Amino acid sequence: MRMVDLIAKKRDGLILTKDEIDFMIDQYTNDHIPDYQMASMMMAIYFQGMTTEERIYLTEAMVASGDQIDLSAIEGIKVDKHSTGGVGDSTTLIIAPLVAAVGVPVAKMSGRGLGHTGGTLDKLEAIPGFNVELASSDFIKLVNKNKVAVIGQSGNLTPADQKLYALRDVTATVNAIPLIASSIMSKKIASGADAIVLDVKTGSGAFMKELDDAKALAEAMVEIGNGAGRETMAIISDMSQPLGFAVGNALEVKEAIATLKGEGPADLTELSLTLASQMVFLAKKAGSIEQAREKLLVAIKNGDAIAKLKQFIEAQGGDPTVVDQPDRLPQANVQVAVKASQTGYVSEIIADQIGIAASMLGAGRATKDAEIDLAVGIVLAKKVGDFVEHGDTLAVIHSNDQQNGTISEKIQAAFQIQIEEVKQKPLIYQMI
C-alpha cells in the first residue's frame, strides 16, 4: 500500500477503506509517512470530505494510535461531556457535582486553557489546595466512593491527533468538519466514556461562527460516537455573548458555586441543566430527559448538589470552605468599572473580544507553558437586551495591574448598543 495512491484516491472523490485509513494513520504516527504527503491528504479531505464510515474509521484509527483509558472498574455508566469552547463557560464545574449528586458517576479528564481564558483544570486550581494530578487508581477509587473526580489528561492519548492537528494548523485545513469531528471524538472515546454529551457552540465567541457549520459538526460527531458504540447526544448553544456574567478562573468558580445554590445566571443555569439532563438520561438514571431535569432541580433545591461540590473539593485536597465563603478564592487587587458611552439597548457583546480582554489581564495563556493569574478577569454588568443609560457600568475589570485603559476600551468596543429594542437569540438552537 502506498500513500501516494491513497492521496490520489481521495483527491478524485473516492472512498477510503478501513484498512487504508488504518495504514495511513499508523504509518504517519510512526513517522513512516512524511508531513508533505499527509498535508496533501488533509487538503484532499478538506475539499472532498469523508463519508460517515470514513469518519468513524479515521476516529477509531486515531484512538488506536495511543493509550486508551480503562474505566471499567468504575461502577455504572460513565458519561462524558465536551464543549467546543467559549467565553465564561464554567459548565463542567457545575455539571460534575450536580450529576454526581443524583448518582451518575462522573470520571472527567479535562485540559488547561489555551487562548481566551483558562480551562477546567485552571479553574479548579483557583480553589486553594485542589489537586488535579491523581494516580489513576486513586481517581477510580474517588469516583466509586463519591461519584465524581476530575483530573488532568495523562498518558499517550491519541498521538495521531496531536500530530495531525499541528499539521492542519499550518496548512489551512483546520476548518474541515471530518477532521474536527474525528479530532474531538477520538479524545473522548480514548478517555473511556460509555456515553458522550456534546455542547457545540456557535456565534462570535465560538469556533463555529455560523449555525449551519455548528449543526454539521454536531451531526458529524454524533454519528461518529454512535458508530463507535458510544451513545452520543449533542446540543447547539449560543456563544454570541459570554455565558453567565463572569469571565476568569476564580470568578467563574464563584459563579458556579452560586449556580449550584440555585442563585446563578439564567443562561448558565439553563445550559448546565440541559447538558446534565442528557447525561443523567444516557446513564439510565431517568426514563426521559424531562425526568432527569426534575431530579437535578430537586438536587439543587434540597442542597444535595452543593453538598456534593464540597465533598468533591475536599476529596481532591481543596478547601471546601470556599463554597460558603467564596471570598477565600483568589481576588484581584484592582476593580475598574467600564462605562457605557451612549444610551440604548445592548444588541451584542462580542464574546471573543471579551475573552481576549480577559486574556490580556492574565486570565488566559498565549502559550502552553505560560503562567496565568487565577484572580483576574471580567464580570459583566449587562447582557444582550438590557437597556443602559450613558455612564452606566457595562462590566467590571478585576485586575492586578493599574494600567487598564486599553482593556477598558476593548471591553467598551465589545458592547454594541442601539436605540431600538433587541430581539434576543435563543440560548439553545437544537438538540441532536
N, C-alpha and C positions, 0 to 999 in steps of 0.2 A: 504494500500500500504506500502511495506517495502523496505527500501533502500538496504538491502542485496539481495533481489530478482532483483532489478534493476542492481546492480553490476554484478550479475551472468548473467543476460541477455546480457549486453554489453560485458562482458568477452567472451561470446560464439559467439559474432559477430552478434547479433540480433539487430533490430532497436527499439529504444525507442520512445514511443508515445508522443504527445504534453502534455497530462495530466501527464505522468510520469516525463517528464523533468520539467514541471511547479512545480510539487510536490517536486522534488529533490532540485531545486533552492530556492523555498520558504522556505522549511524546513531547508536547510543549512544556508541561510541568517539569519534566526531567531533562530539559534543555537540549532535546534532540531535534526540535524544530526551531528555526531562528525567528526572531521578532518580526523580521520583514515579511516572512510568509504568513505568520499569524495576523499581522496587521492587515495584510491583503484579504485574509479570510474575514476579519471583523468588518472590513468595508463592504465585502460582498454580502454579508449578513445584514448590514445596515441598509443596503439598497434592496435586497431580495427577500428579507425577512426569513422566518422559520415557521414551520407548522407546529401545532401543539405537541405532536410526538417528538419532533426535533428538540423543542424547548425542554421537554421532560428528560430526554436522553442527555442533553447538554448539562442540565442541572444535576442529574444523577452522576455524571462523569466528574463534575466538579466536586460533588460530595465525596466521591470515592478517591479523590486525589490526596486526601489527608485524613486526619483523625476524625472519628465520629463519637460523639458523647453518648454514653450508655446510661440512660436514666431509668432502666427497668427496675432498679432496686427501690425506686420511689413508688409508693402505693397510689393507685388511682390514675386517671387520665391527665397527662401533663399538657397544658395548653399554653402556647407561647403567643406573645403579642409583639407586632412590629409596626413601627411608624416610619413613613418615608421622610420624616423630619419636618421641623417647623420652628417657629419662634414662640417661646413661652410654653412649650409642650411638656408638661410635667405629669402626663397621664400615668406613666409607669409607677411613679411614687404613690399614686392614688390607687391604681388598679391592683397592684401586687397585694397589699394588705386587705383591700376590700374583697377581692375574690377569695383570698385565703380565709377570710372571716366566715364565708359560707361553705367551707370545706373543700375547695378546689386547690390542689397542690400547684404552687407557682414556683418553678425552678428556673429562674431567669438569669441568663447570661447577657450582660449589657456592655456597651462600649463607652469610650470617652468622646467628648465633643471635639469636633474639628471644624472651625469656621465661626458661624454666628455666636453660639453660646455653648455652654458645657453640655456633656452628655449625662446619662442617668448616673453613671459612677461618680462623676464630678459633683452632681447634686447631692448624692448620698454622702459623699465625703465632706460636705458642708456641715453635717451633723458631727459634733466632736466625738472622736474615737471610733467612728464607724469604719469597719474593716471589710473591704470588698475582695481581699485576697485570701480565700479559704481553700484548703485542700478539698479535693473532690469528695472524699469520704465524709468530711465534716459538712460539706454542702448538702449531701444527700441526707445525712442524719438530721440536719436542721429542717429540711423540707418535710421529712417524715414526722418530725416532732411538732413543728409549728405551722406546717403547710406553706411556708414561704421562706425563700432566701434569694439574694441577688448577688452575683459575683461578676468579676471581670472575665472576659473571654480568654481562654487559655488553650495551650496546646497548638497543634499544627492544623487548625481548621481550614479547609478549602484553600490550600496554597495556589491551586489553579486560578481561583477567583482573584487572589491578590495579584498574581502576575498579569492576568487579563485586564484587570481594572487599571493598573499602572500603564499598560499599553494603550488601552482605549482613551485614557486621559490625554495622551499626547498625539493621538491620531484622529481626533474629532469623531470618535464613534461611541461616545458615552451615551448619547440620546438615541439608543436603539432599544425598543421595547423588549425584544427577545433577550438581549444581553443584560439589561437592567433587571428584568424579572428573574432570570437564571442566577444572577449575582446575589440578589436578596434571598431567594428561596433556597439556594444551596447552603447558605449560612444557617438559615432557620432549620432546615432538615438535618444538617450535620450536628446541630445543637441538641438533638434528641427529643424534640417535642412530638407528642402524639397527634396534636391538632394545632392549627395556627389561625390567629385572628390578625388581619392586616388593616392598618389605617393609612390609606393613600391620600395624601394632601394635594390640594390644588389651589392656585391663587398666587399672589405676588411673593409670598414667603415660602413657597413650595418649590420643589424640584420640577414638578409638572405644573407649569403655569396655566395650561388650558385644560378645561374639564374633559374634553374628548380624549386627550392624551392620558389623563389620570384614569379615566374609565378603561382605556385599552390596557394600561399597566395592571390595574386591579384584576381585570378579567384574565390576563395572561398569568398572573401569579396564582390566582385561584385554580386555574386549570392545571398548572404545574403541581401545586400542592396536592390536589385531589388525585392527579395522575400518578403521583409518587406515593400514594397510600396514606396521606395525611389529610384529615378532614380540614378544609380551609374555608374561611369566610372573610369578606372584606367590606369596608365602607369607604366611601369617598367623602372626605370632610374639607371644609373651607379653611384656607390659610391665607386669606387676603387681608387679614389683620391678625395681630398676635392673639394667641389663645390665652384666655384669662387676662389678668392685669399685670402680673409680674414677669419680668424677663431678667434672668440672672440666677445663679445657683442657690444661694441661701434664701433669696427672695421667693424663688419657686417652691422651695421646701416649705416655707411658711404658708404659702398659698395652698399647697397640697394638704397640709395639716388642717387648715380651715375647711377645705372641701370635704375631708373625711369626717369633720364635725357637723357637716350639713350647712356650712356657712361660706362656701366657696362661690366664685363667679358662676353665673348661669351657664355660660358656654363650656367652661372647663368641666363643670359638674355633668352636663348633659353628654358630652363626648365620652367622659370616663364611664358613665353608666351604660352607654350604648356598647362600648367595647367590652366592658366587664360582663354585660348580659350575654354577649356572644360567647365569651369564654366559659361562663357557667353552663350555658346550653350545650356547647360542644363537649364539656366534661361530664355530661349526662347527670347534672345535679338539678336540672329543672326540665319539665316537659315542653316548655316553649321559651322563647326569648322574653315574652311578657312576664311569665312566671319567674324567670331568672331576675328580671329587673325588680320585681316585688321583693324578692329575697334580699337583694342588695340594698334597697331602700330601708328595709327593716334593720339590716346590719348597721346602717348609718344612724338611724333613729335611736336604736337601743344601746348604742355605744360599742357594739362588738367590733366595728371597723377601726375605731380609734384605739381600742384596747389591743387589737392585732398589730397596729402600727407600733405601739410601744414595745410589744413583745418582739417584733421583727428587729427594731432598732437595738434593743438590749442584747438580743441573741448574737448580733454581729458586732458587739463591743461598743456600740454607740451610747450616747447619753439620752435615755428616754425622757428625761425631764424637759427636753426641748418641746415636747408635744404640748405640755401645759404652760411652758414658759418659752415661747418662740424667740424672745429677746436674747436667749442664750446662744442662738445661732450667730455666726459671724455678721457684724454690722459695719457698714461703711462710715467714714468719718464726716463726710460732707453730703448734704442733701440740697439739691438745686431744683427749683420749680421751673418748668418750661411753660411759658405763657402763650396764649393764643394771640395772634396778631390781627385777627378780624373776627367779626360776629357771623354766626351761621351754624349750619349743621355739619358734623363730621361725616364726610362722604367716603373717606378711605383713610386707612392707616397703613402705609406701605410697609408690610411686615418685614421684608428683608432689610429695609433701611433701619428699622428699629433694632433688628438683630445685629447689624453692622455697628450701630452706635454702642450697643451693649458690649460688643467685642472690643471696640476701641477703648472702653473703660477698663477692660481686662477680664470680662466675664467669659470670653471665648479665647480660643488659641489659634494662631495663624499657622503654626507648625505642630506636628505630632508631639514633640517634646517640650513645647512651651509651657511655662507655668501660668496658671490662671488665678485670678483674685476671686475667691468664693463669696466675698461680701458684696461686691459691686453689681450694679445693674440698673434697670429702669422699671418704675411702676407707673403704669398708665392711670390717668385720672378720668379719661373719657374714652368711649368706644364709638364705633361707626353708628350713626343715627342720633347721637347725642347732640343737643343744642349747646353752643358755647357763646359766651359774650367775649368781646375784646378784653384781654387781660386775664381771662380765666386760666387756671392751671390745666394743661393738657397732659403732663406727665411730670414725674419727679425723678431726677437723676440721683442715684446712690453711688458716690464716688469716694476714692481715697486720694484724689488729686484736686487741687484748687482750680486747675485750668480746664474748664468745661465748656468754653464758648463755642468751639467748633462742634462739639457733640450736641449742645443745645440747638444749634442751627440745623443740624441733620435731623434731629427729632422733630423740630418745628416743621421742616420741609416734608417730613413723612406724613404729617396730618394734612389731609386735603379737606378744605372747608368750603361749602357752597351755601347760597341763600335758600334754595329750595329744600324741603324735607327729603329725606333719603329713604329709599326702599332697601331694607337690609337683605343681604344674601342669606340663603339657608345655611345652617351650620353643617348639616349632613345632606349631601346631594342624593346619595344612592347606597343601597346595601346589595352586595353581590355574593 
